[in-house]
């Protein structure tokens, strides 16, 4: 298969070719390896490929799910496969091998994908930009020297550049949706608890984080959601799912929806005027589609949240790293941790149980307020991020800030629309619906109340048909000769 042809397909297209016998999983794996060799030097999205899943693939090891044979990447942070290297983007964990499979990995395998390597991620996912002293910086394929986003930046860049049609991501404060917006792909953060975090955790990130995928199409997103939203033994709770599955909603919403929209700033940081205008344009389009649309606010004190959430997220972080240091026979210091992560480690040591409990109480109250607001609408429309992809270095590992809280708030101002949906436990999806005058992509976000992921699938599919993005490819893409840069 030629690279230009391979890069034009989404995951289900490739799986259909395999099912019809027009291509084999081994041929797809070899093509994906050629795609990595051709494109990855320009974007640094992939940090490892597995020889036994590429040139040495035995396709009898692939399971018979709807994505059988489709090349896939696992993020270098979570979603562990036993026996594979998992480094969390950190020199502290260089060469670490996972001891067992997560439930998420097993469900991915059951979907039929060929997990052929690891994607780049920032150290312990603490940055909105994938910049790493261990693996280097992931670059958006739309503009050399600009960030692919974080923390699932390698995944988003690989999908956008046509290396693979979909890839694993995780999202605790926007880490799927931010890189989706900055790389021009589809990124869904499912409802809290919809995807199992087992067996080693009840809920990832104290309930704020969830694993899923980034993709090129809403239909890949929907079908993969059907594959992964499967309750596992011992899960702390089960989230309601539609009886007929998520893919059944790809024909569009089954009724006219009530949609609230806003592009007003949630923090003391500007919203790019073209991003705001793109969001407004989508709101107007939704009116033309027959939906009821009204302006609204998003009741969330993000300036305060950035500081409160630090006490929540960082509680016990030092204990986790101490355990990893013992496991790897390493010492924690500037040789093993990046400057801001080392500061976060030291800040974590200062936290006491009452800090965590007070933060949890604040988040509970914020979740109730957001939940009441989301219940007023079927869907809420916002920008995905307040700013387009920044230059590399703005949030890099060598940057210094007066405090950890200032570092987190600085990042949050650029991506201020993502965290509210993590706090609410609500689903949200970034769609590549517009392009900035700079040539960089603009992501527009749809959110809904908890367990209403199907509404986002339906409306997302409707918008994909109205504002198709499949033919819009970045300068660095497998369909183009060489590794074009600008």
Backbone torsions as a table, in degrees:
resi	resn	phi	psi	omega
1	UNK	NA	134.0	177.4
2	UNK	-74.9	149.2	-177.2
3	UNK	-62.7	-38.7	-178.8
4	UNK	-62.8	-34.6	178.5
5	UNK	-73.1	-47.5	179.3
6	UNK	-54.8	-44.2	-176.2
7	UNK	-71.5	-8.7	-179.3
8	UNK	-90.5	-8.5	-174.4
9	UNK	-99.1	147.7	166.4
10	UNK	-89.0	-177.3	-174.8
11	UNK	-63.9	-43.6	-178.9
12	UNK	-68.1	-31.5	173.4
13	UNK	-60.4	-48.0	-179.4
14	UNK	-63.5	-42.4	179.1
15	UNK	-62.7	-35.1	178.3
16	UNK	-66.7	-38.5	176.4
17	UNK	-61.5	-41.2	178.1
18	UNK	-63.9	-45.4	-177.5
19	UNK	-62.5	-35.4	-179.8
20	UNK	-82.7	-4.0	179.6
21	UNK	78.8	13.7	-179.7
22	UNK	-79.5	-19.6	176.5
23	UNK	-152.2	151.8	178.7
24	UNK	-101.4	157.8	174.3
25	UNK	-56.5	-34.3	179.0
26	UNK	-66.0	-39.7	177.7
27	UNK	-66.2	-38.8	176.3
28	UNK	-64.2	-41.5	179.5
29	UNK	-62.4	-42.9	179.2
30	UNK	-66.4	-36.9	177.2
31	UNK	-66.5	-42.9	177.9
32	UNK	-62.3	-37.7	176.8
33	UNK	-63.5	-40.7	175.9
34	UNK	-63.8	-37.3	177.5
35	UNK	-62.2	-42.7	177.5
36	UNK	-62.1	-47.7	-178.4
37	UNK	-61.6	-33.6	-176.3
38	UNK	-80.1	-43.2	-168.2
39	UNK	-103.2	-34.6	-171.6
40	UNK	-58.6	-33.3	178.3
41	UNK	-56.9	-24.8	-179.1
42	UNK	-86.5	-21.4	-173.4
43	UNK	-125.6	-15.1	176.2
44	UNK	54.0	48.2	-178.8
45	UNK	-88.2	-30.8	-173.4
46	UNK	-110.2	127.7	-177.6
47	UNK	-105.6	-13.9	176.2
48	UNK	-159.3	140.1	168.6
49	UNK	-117.3	147.2	-177.8
50	UNK	-96.4	116.6	-177.8
51	UNK	-58.9	-36.3	-177.9
52	UNK	-73.5	-10.5	178.3
53	UNK	-111.8	2.5	179.0
54	UNK	-117.2	-97.7	-178.4
55	UNK	-68.7	-21.4	-179.3
56	UNK	-107.6	23.6	-175.2
57	UNK	-67.6	131.3	166.8
58	UNK	-101.8	105.7	-171.9
59	UNK	-69.1	-8.0	174.5
60	UNK	-69.5	-16.5	178.9
61	UNK	-81.2	-9.7	-179.2
62	UNK	-84.4	139.6	179.9
63	UNK	-85.2	164.0	-168.9
64	UNK	-96.8	55.4	176.2
65	UNK	-92.7	-178.0	-176.2
66	UNK	-67.5	-14.6	179.2
67	UNK	-110.6	28.6	-174.4
68	UNK	-56.7	123.8	176.5
69	UNK	89.2	-5.5	-176.0
70	UNK	-75.9	124.9	179.0
71	UNK	-62.4	143.5	-171.6
72	UNK	-149.8	152.0	176.8
73	UNK	-121.8	141.5	175.0
74	UNK	-99.6	141.9	-179.5
75	UNK	-75.1	141.4	-177.9
76	UNK	-78.9	51.1	178.3
77	UNK	-144.3	-51.9	-176.7
78	UNK	-139.3	-173.8	-179.9
79	UNK	75.7	36.5	-169.4
80	UNK	-58.5	143.2	166.9
81	UNK	-112.0	123.5	-179.8
82	UNK	-56.0	134.2	178.9
83	UNK	90.1	-6.4	178.1
84	UNK	-101.5	154.4	175.6
85	UNK	-70.2	134.9	173.9
86	UNK	-139.6	118.1	-169.2
87	UNK	-115.6	-4.8	-179.9
88	UNK	55.6	25.9	-179.5
89	UNK	64.4	21.5	-169.3
90	UNK	-124.5	137.9	173.9
91	UNK	-64.6	-25.2	177.4
92	UNK	-60.6	-32.9	-175.5
93	UNK	-108.6	20.7	-179.2
94	UNK	-54.5	121.0	177.6
95	UNK	82.4	5.7	-178.6
96	UNK	-66.5	140.5	-178.6
97	UNK	-113.6	130.0	178.4
98	UNK	-68.4	139.9	-176.2
99	UNK	-90.4	-13.7	-178.6
100	UNK	-161.8	164.4	179.2
101	UNK	-80.5	143.8	167.6
102	UNK	-84.1	161.1	173.9
103	UNK	-59.5	-38.3	-179.4
104	UNK	-59.0	-44.5	179.2
105	UNK	-61.4	-42.8	-178.5
106	UNK	-63.8	-38.2	177.7
107	UNK	-68.3	-38.0	175.0
108	UNK	-59.5	-47.3	179.5
109	UNK	-58.5	-41.0	-179.7
110	UNK	-64.8	-24.8	177.9
111	UNK	-70.4	-15.4	177.9
112	UNK	100.0	-6.6	-177.4
113	UNK	-64.2	154.0	173.9
114	UNK	-100.2	102.2	-177.8
115	UNK	-79.9	104.2	-167.5
116	UNK	-110.0	6.7	177.5
117	UNK	169.0	-175.4	-177.8
118	UNK	-111.5	143.7	175.3
119	UNK	-101.1	155.4	-176.5
120	UNK	-69.8	143.7	178.0
121	UNK	-151.8	150.9	177.9
122	UNK	-72.8	161.6	-175.4
123	UNK	-55.7	118.1	178.6
124	UNK	52.7	25.2	174.4
125	UNK	60.0	28.7	-174.5
126	UNK	-90.4	3.0	-176.5
127	UNK	-123.9	152.4	174.1
128	UNK	-84.0	2.1	177.6
129	UNK	-130.8	134.0	-178.4
130	UNK	-83.7	86.3	178.7
131	UNK	-129.1	125.6	-167.1
132	UNK	-141.5	137.0	173.4
133	UNK	-75.8	-21.8	178.1
134	UNK	-79.5	-50.7	-171.8
135	UNK	-113.9	-2.8	-177.8
136	UNK	84.9	-172.1	-170.5
137	UNK	-99.9	136.1	172.2
138	UNK	-86.7	131.5	-173.3
139	UNK	-111.1	136.0	173.4
140	UNK	-64.5	134.8	-179.5
141	UNK	-69.5	-1.8	179.4
142	UNK	-85.2	-22.0	-176.5
143	UNK	-162.2	119.2	-179.4
144	UNK	-60.4	137.8	178.0
145	UNK	86.7	3.3	179.1
146	UNK	-114.3	152.2	-171.4
147	UNK	-70.9	142.4	170.8
148	UNK	-82.6	-3.3	-177.8
149	UNK	89.4	176.9	-178.8
150	UNK	-157.9	162.6	6.4
151	UNK	-92.7	-5.1	-179.9
152	UNK	-91.2	43.2	-174.0
153	UNK	-69.1	-40.4	178.4
154	UNK	-62.3	-41.0	178.6
155	UNK	-61.0	-47.8	-177.5
156	UNK	-65.0	-42.5	-179.5
157	UNK	-64.5	-39.8	179.7
158	UNK	-64.9	-41.3	178.5
159	UNK	-67.2	-45.2	-177.6
160	UNK	-63.8	-34.7	-177.6
161	UNK	-85.3	-0.9	176.8
162	UNK	83.3	11.0	179.0
163	UNK	-65.7	-44.0	175.5
164	UNK	-142.4	156.1	-176.8
165	UNK	-82.9	-22.0	176.4
166	UNK	-156.2	154.6	-173.7
167	UNK	-151.7	156.0	179.5
168	UNK	-69.1	139.4	170.1
169	UNK	-141.2	165.5	173.3
170	UNK	-134.6	155.5	-169.2
171	UNK	-145.5	108.2	174.8
172	UNK	-107.5	-19.3	178.5
173	UNK	-156.5	24.7	-179.6
174	UNK	121.2	9.1	-170.4
175	UNK	-70.6	-10.1	166.4
176	UNK	-94.3	-46.1	-172.1
177	UNK	-73.7	-36.2	-179.9
178	UNK	-62.4	-55.0	177.5
179	UNK	-64.8	-29.6	174.7
180	UNK	-60.2	-42.4	179.9
181	UNK	-68.1	-42.7	-174.9
182	UNK	-79.8	-12.8	177.0
183	UNK	-113.4	-6.2	175.9
184	UNK	75.8	44.3	176.9
185	UNK	-129.8	-177.5	-179.0
186	UNK	-94.3	130.9	179.0
187	UNK	-138.6	111.6	178.7
188	UNK	-103.5	130.0	164.6
189	UNK	-99.0	110.7	-178.7
190	UNK	-70.2	172.0	177.0
191	UNK	-60.6	151.8	176.7
192	UNK	-56.5	128.9	176.5
193	UNK	82.5	-3.9	-177.9
194	UNK	-70.5	-33.4	178.1
195	UNK	-108.9	127.8	-175.9
196	UNK	-63.8	140.0	174.8
197	UNK	-101.3	5.1	-175.0
198	UNK	-73.1	172.2	3.3
199	UNK	-92.1	-9.3	-171.8
200	UNK	-88.6	-11.6	179.5
201	UNK	-132.7	149.2	170.5
202	UNK	-80.6	-49.7	174.6
203	UNK	-139.2	131.1	179.6
204	UNK	-72.0	140.3	178.1
205	UNK	61.2	36.1	-178.4
206	UNK	55.0	32.0	177.4
207	UNK	96.4	-9.2	-179.3
208	UNK	-84.1	-22.7	-171.4
209	UNK	-105.7	151.9	177.6
210	UNK	-150.2	146.6	174.9
211	UNK	-93.4	143.8	169.9
212	UNK	-164.2	-144.5	-175.8
213	UNK	-135.2	162.7	164.9
214	UNK	-110.7	146.8	-173.3
215	UNK	-148.4	177.0	176.8
216	UNK	-94.2	-19.2	-172.8
217	UNK	-139.2	152.4	177.5
218	UNK	-66.5	-32.9	-179.0
219	UNK	-68.0	-38.6	173.9
220	UNK	-60.0	-41.5	178.8
221	UNK	-60.5	-46.4	-176.5
222	UNK	-66.4	-45.4	-178.1
223	UNK	-68.1	-38.5	176.8
224	UNK	-66.7	-33.1	176.2
225	UNK	-63.2	-39.0	175.2
226	UNK	-62.4	-34.0	-179.6
227	UNK	-73.5	-36.7	-170.0
228	UNK	-99.7	-22.3	-179.2
229	UNK	-83.7	63.3	-176.7
230	UNK	-122.5	114.1	-178.6
231	UNK	-57.1	141.5	-179.7
232	UNK	-114.7	154.3	-178.8
233	UNK	-57.0	128.8	177.5
234	UNK	89.7	-2.6	176.6
235	UNK	-59.0	141.7	-173.8
236	UNK	-68.0	-25.9	174.9
237	UNK	-159.2	163.5	-179.2
238	UNK	-117.7	126.9	-179.2
239	UNK	-87.4	141.1	179.3
240	UNK	-60.4	138.7	178.6
241	UNK	-128.1	149.8	177.8
242	UNK	-65.4	140.4	-176.6
243	UNK	-59.8	-34.3	-176.8
244	UNK	-97.9	10.3	175.9
245	UNK	83.3	172.7	-176.0
246	UNK	-82.1	-35.8	-178.6
247	UNK	-63.3	-22.8	178.8
248	UNK	-64.9	-14.4	-178.0
249	UNK	-96.4	5.0	-178.0
250	UNK	-68.2	-17.3	176.1
251	UNK	-72.0	-12.3	177.6
252	UNK	120.6	173.9	178.4
253	UNK	-59.3	145.7	-176.3
254	UNK	-89.6	3.6	176.8
255	UNK	-161.6	169.4	173.2
256	UNK	-68.0	135.0	-176.2
257	UNK	-102.8	151.1	171.6
258	UNK	-95.8	118.7	-171.2
259	UNK	-123.3	128.4	170.9
260	UNK	-100.5	146.8	-180.0
261	UNK	-140.9	150.6	175.7
262	UNK	-155.0	147.4	169.4
263	UNK	-130.0	18.9	177.6
264	UNK	-74.9	144.8	-178.2
265	UNK	-64.9	141.8	176.0
266	UNK	-101.0	-8.0	-178.9
267	UNK	-138.4	174.3	176.7
268	UNK	-80.4	64.9	-179.8
269	UNK	-154.8	143.2	-173.2
270	UNK	-72.8	153.5	170.8
271	UNK	-105.9	124.3	-179.8
272	UNK	-52.6	131.7	-174.2
273	UNK	-63.1	-33.5	179.7
274	UNK	-73.5	-32.8	174.7
275	UNK	-66.1	-44.2	177.8
276	UNK	-61.5	-42.0	-179.3
277	UNK	-66.3	-38.0	178.2
278	UNK	-64.0	-39.7	178.0
279	UNK	-64.6	-43.8	177.5
280	UNK	-61.3	-40.3	179.7
281	UNK	-63.6	-39.7	176.8
282	UNK	-65.9	-38.9	176.7
283	UNK	-59.2	-43.4	179.0
284	UNK	-65.6	-38.6	178.1
285	UNK	-62.9	-39.4	179.8
286	UNK	-64.4	-33.2	173.7
287	UNK	-62.5	-46.0	179.7
288	UNK	-62.0	-27.7	178.9
289	UNK	-78.3	-6.5	177.1
290	UNK	102.3	7.6	178.2
291	UNK	-89.1	155.3	175.1
292	UNK	-89.6	120.7	-173.9
293	UNK	-127.0	133.6	176.6
294	UNK	-142.0	150.2	176.7
295	UNK	-69.1	145.1	178.1
296	UNK	-149.9	173.3	171.8
297	UNK	-101.7	-179.8	172.3
298	UNK	-128.2	101.1	-170.3
299	UNK	-72.5	90.2	-176.0
300	UNK	-154.1	117.4	177.9
301	UNK	-82.3	87.6	-171.5
302	UNK	-72.5	-32.1	177.3
303	UNK	-59.2	-45.2	178.1
304	UNK	-69.9	-40.4	-178.0
305	UNK	-59.3	-39.9	-179.1
306	UNK	-58.1	-32.5	-178.2
307	UNK	-88.2	-38.4	179.1
308	UNK	-66.1	-44.1	-175.7
309	UNK	-63.7	-25.9	176.9
310	UNK	-58.4	-41.6	178.9
311	UNK	-67.6	-25.5	-178.9
312	UNK	-82.1	-53.5	-177.4
313	UNK	-64.9	-41.5	-168.6
314	UNK	-87.0	-6.9	179.3
315	UNK	-62.5	121.6	179.5
316	UNK	82.7	0.1	-178.8
317	UNK	-59.8	-39.0	-179.0
318	UNK	-65.8	-33.9	178.9
319	UNK	-66.7	-39.9	177.1
320	UNK	-60.6	-46.9	-178.7
321	UNK	-69.2	-35.7	175.6
322	UNK	-59.9	-41.2	178.6
323	UNK	-64.6	-41.0	178.0
324	UNK	-65.9	-37.8	178.9
325	UNK	-63.0	-42.2	177.4
326	UNK	-63.9	-43.3	-179.3
327	UNK	-61.0	-38.1	-176.6
328	UNK	-94.8	1.6	-178.4
329	UNK	55.0	46.4	-178.3
330	UNK	-121.1	163.5	173.7
331	UNK	-109.5	138.3	178.0
332	UNK	-79.2	129.4	-179.2
333	UNK	177.8	-172.4	-176.9
334	UNK	-64.6	-17.3	178.0
335	UNK	-81.3	-16.8	-176.9
336	UNK	-119.3	-18.5	178.0
337	UNK	-126.5	143.8	176.4
338	UNK	-69.1	155.8	-171.9
339	UNK	-51.6	-49.2	-177.2
340	UNK	-73.0	-32.2	177.2
341	UNK	-68.3	-36.7	176.0
342	UNK	-63.9	-39.1	176.4
343	UNK	-65.7	-38.8	176.8
344	UNK	-63.3	-41.4	177.4
345	UNK	-57.8	-46.9	-179.3
346	UNK	-68.3	-37.8	177.9
347	UNK	-64.0	-36.9	179.9
348	UNK	-61.3	-34.3	-179.9
349	UNK	-62.1	-25.2	-177.2
350	UNK	-81.3	-15.8	-174.3
351	UNK	-77.7	139.7	178.0
352	UNK	-117.7	169.7	-175.8
353	UNK	-56.9	-36.8	-177.2
354	UNK	-67.6	-30.4	176.0
355	UNK	-63.2	-45.2	-179.9
356	UNK	-64.1	-45.0	-177.0
357	UNK	-67.4	-37.8	177.3
358	UNK	-66.0	-40.6	178.2
359	UNK	-65.3	-40.7	178.8
360	UNK	-63.1	-38.7	178.5
361	UNK	-65.4	-40.4	178.3
362	UNK	-63.7	-43.9	-179.7
363	UNK	-64.5	-36.9	176.2
364	UNK	-60.3	-45.0	179.5
365	UNK	-64.7	-43.3	178.9
366	UNK	-62.7	-38.5	179.4
367	UNK	-64.5	-39.3	179.4
368	UNK	-64.8	-41.7	179.6
369	UNK	-65.4	-46.5	178.4
370	UNK	-63.4	-40.6	179.7
371	UNK	-60.7	-41.9	177.9
372	UNK	-63.0	-39.4	179.5
373	UNK	-67.5	-47.1	-179.0
374	UNK	-62.2	-29.6	-179.9
375	UNK	-68.0	-15.4	177.9
376	UNK	-73.2	-20.8	-173.3
377	UNK	-129.7	159.6	168.7
378	UNK	-76.2	-42.0	-176.7
379	UNK	-141.7	145.7	172.8
380	UNK	-116.8	131.2	-177.9
381	UNK	-107.0	129.1	176.9
382	UNK	-143.9	169.8	163.1
383	UNK	-62.8	156.9	171.3
384	UNK	-77.6	-46.1	177.8
385	UNK	-129.1	159.7	178.3
386	UNK	-83.4	-20.4	-177.5
387	UNK	-133.5	153.0	173.0
388	UNK	-73.7	173.2	-178.4
389	UNK	-51.7	126.1	178.4
390	UNK	-84.5	167.4	173.2
391	UNK	-64.5	147.6	173.5
392	UNK	-59.2	142.9	-179.1
393	UNK	105.4	-23.9	180.0
394	UNK	-61.9	-40.5	178.5
395	UNK	-118.9	28.7	-173.6
396	UNK	-70.5	166.1	-175.1
397	UNK	-67.6	-16.1	-179.0
398	UNK	-96.7	-1.9	179.3
399	UNK	-68.9	147.4	179.5
400	UNK	-117.8	141.8	179.2
401	UNK	-131.8	156.3	180.0
402	UNK	-58.3	-32.1	-179.6
403	UNK	-154.8	165.4	175.2
404	UNK	-59.9	-41.1	-179.7
405	UNK	-61.9	-38.8	178.1
406	UNK	-66.0	-37.7	177.9
407	UNK	-61.9	-48.3	-179.3
408	UNK	-64.3	-41.3	-179.5
409	UNK	-66.6	-38.1	178.9
410	UNK	-60.7	-44.7	177.6
411	UNK	-65.7	-43.3	-176.5
412	UNK	-60.2	-33.4	-178.5
413	UNK	-63.3	-31.4	179.2
414	UNK	-77.2	-21.9	-172.7
415	UNK	-132.2	37.7	-163.3
416	UNK	-67.6	-7.6	-177.1
417	UNK	-93.9	-2.0	-173.4
418	UNK	-90.0	-47.4	-173.1
419	UNK	-56.1	-38.5	-178.3
420	UNK	-52.2	-36.0	-177.4
421	UNK	-76.4	-27.1	172.1
422	UNK	-69.2	-43.4	178.6
423	UNK	-62.2	-40.6	-179.3
424	UNK	-74.3	-12.2	-174.5
425	UNK	68.1	23.2	-170.7
426	UNK	-103.8	152.8	177.6
427	UNK	-76.5	149.9	175.7
428	UNK	-153.2	144.0	-177.2
429	UNK	-131.4	136.5	172.9
430	UNK	-99.1	130.1	179.1
431	UNK	-119.6	138.0	-178.2
432	UNK	-82.6	74.2	-168.6
433	UNK	-93.6	-6.4	-175.8
434	UNK	-152.3	168.2	178.7
435	UNK	-130.7	136.7	179.5
436	UNK	-78.1	156.6	178.3
437	UNK	-61.0	-21.5	176.6
438	UNK	-74.6	-10.1	-175.0
439	UNK	93.2	-7.8	178.6
440	UNK	-81.3	150.4	-178.2
441	UNK	-74.4	156.1	174.5
442	UNK	-119.2	127.0	174.8
443	UNK	-97.2	138.0	175.4
444	UNK	-115.6	135.7	-171.6
445	UNK	-107.0	135.9	169.8
446	UNK	-112.6	132.9	175.3
447	UNK	-127.1	158.7	179.4
448	UNK	-147.2	173.4	178.0
449	UNK	-68.1	159.1	179.7
450	UNK	-51.5	137.6	180.0
451	UNK	72.8	8.8	178.3
452	UNK	-103.3	35.2	178.6
453	UNK	-58.3	-32.6	-178.6
454	UNK	-62.2	-31.5	177.5
455	UNK	-65.1	-36.3	179.5
456	UNK	-70.7	-36.5	175.5
457	UNK	-62.0	-47.9	-177.8
458	UNK	-63.8	-48.0	-178.8
459	UNK	-71.9	-36.3	177.1
460	UNK	-61.9	-41.8	178.1
461	UNK	-64.8	-38.0	178.5
462	UNK	-64.5	-42.1	178.4
463	UNK	-69.6	-33.3	177.9
464	UNK	-62.6	-37.2	177.6
465	UNK	-72.3	-34.5	-177.9
466	UNK	-77.8	-35.6	-177.7
467	UNK	-129.7	67.5	-172.5
468	UNK	-63.4	141.8	-178.7
469	UNK	-119.3	-3.7	-172.0
470	UNK	-59.1	-33.7	-177.6
471	UNK	-86.1	-5.2	-178.6
472	UNK	-89.1	107.4	-177.6
473	UNK	-117.8	148.3	-178.3
474	UNK	-77.8	167.7	178.8
475	UNK	-58.0	-34.9	175.0
476	UNK	-98.4	107.3	-175.6
477	UNK	-156.6	148.2	-176.8
478	UNK	-63.1	-19.8	-179.0
479	UNK	-79.5	-5.8	-175.8
480	UNK	-114.6	144.9	-176.2
481	UNK	-69.7	139.6	178.1
482	UNK	71.4	-165.4	178.2
483	UNK	-117.6	81.3	-174.5
484	UNK	-63.1	135.7	176.7
485	UNK	-132.1	159.9	175.3
486	UNK	-145.9	NA	NA
